[in-house]
Amino acid sequence: MIFDHRIITEHLDDIAQGLMVTLGTWSAGVVLGLFLGLLIAVAQLFGNQLIRAPLRAFIEVIRSTPFLVQLFLVYYGGPSFGFSLEPIPAGVLGLGIYGSVYFAEIFRTGFQSVARGQLEAADCLGITRWQCILRIQLPQMLVIILPALVNLVTILCKETAVLSIITIPELTMVMTGIGSQTFAFVETLLVLCIGYLLLVEFCSRLGMYLETRVGRFMSRQPL
C-alpha cells in the first residue's frame, strides 16, 4: 500500500486549524481543571463535613462515569437545566470538570505530604490558614506532585479526541472528515496518530524539563 501524501498536503490548512482547536480546548480545559481541582482539594481538607460530603460524592460520580457520558450531559443535557452552550465552551467545561476531580486528588495528596510540624509552627507564629496554604504548603507540594500533574495533563490531551462527538472541529474530527471525503482512512488516521504522538511527546518533554529545573532549584536550597 502506497501512502498518498497529496491527501494530506491538499488539506494542510484544515489540519492546522484542527490542531489549533485541539491545543486551545486542551489548554483551556487544563487551566479550568487545575483551578477547580485546587478549590476542591482545599475545601476537602479545610472545610467542614457539610462541604466535604457533597464534594466527595461529586468526585465519585465523575470518576465512576465515562467522559463521553459527561460530555453528552453538558452539551445535550444543558438546556434541560437552563443553560445552553456552544460546542467549544461545552467541550472546555466538560474537559475541565472531568480533569478537576483527578487534579483535586493529586493536590490533596500533595497537601497531606507536607510535614504537619510545619503547619503547627505556622499556627504558633500566627500565620493564617490561607497564608499557610499559599506560602508553605503550595510551593512544597508542587515539587512532589509535578510528575502526576504532567501525567494527567497528557491524559487530558488524548481525551480531546472525544470532543469531536459534539461537533467540535478539533484534530480528530478534521482528520476523520477528510478520510470520509477521500476514502483515504489509512493516511488520515496515520497522520492523526502521529499528531497526538507529537503532542504527548511535547508534553512529556516539557514535564521532564520542569522536573529537572525544579530538582536543580531544590538541590541549591539550604538544609
Stockholm file with secondary structure:
# STOCKHOLM 1.0

chainA/1-223         MIFDHRIITEHLDDIAQGLMVTLGTWSAGVVLGLFLGLLIAVAQLFGNQLIRAPLRAFIEVIRSTPFLVQLFLVYYGGPSFGFSLEPIPAGVLGLGIYGSVYFAEIFRTGFQSVARGQLEAADCLGITRWQCILRIQLPQMLVIILPALVNLVTILCKETAVLSIITIPELTMVMTGIGSQTFAFVETLLVLCIGYLLLVEFCSRLGMYLETRVGRFMSRQPL
#=GR chainA/1-223 SS CCCCTHHHHTTHHHHHHHHHHHHHHHHHHHHHHHHHHHHHHHHHHHSCHHHHHHHHHHHHHHHHSCHHHHHHHHHTSGGGGTCCCCHHHHHHHHHHHHHHHHHHHHHHHHHHHSCHHHHHHHHHTTCCHHHHIIIIIHHHHHHHHHHHHHHHHHHHHHHGGGGGGGTCCSHHHHHHHHHHHHCCHHHHHHHHHHHHHHHHHHHHHHHHHHHHHHHHHHHTSCC
#=GC SS_cons         CCCCTHHHHTTHHHHHHHHHHHHHHHHHHHHHHHHHHHHHHHHHHHSCHHHHHHHHHHHHHHHHSCHHHHHHHHHTSGGGGTCCCCHHHHHHHHHHHHHHHHHHHHHHHHHHHSCHHHHHHHHHTTCCHHHHIIIIIHHHHHHHHHHHHHHHHHHHHHHGGGGGGGTCCSHHHHHHHHHHHHCCHHHHHHHHHHHHHHHHHHHHHHHHHHHHHHHHHHHTSCC
//
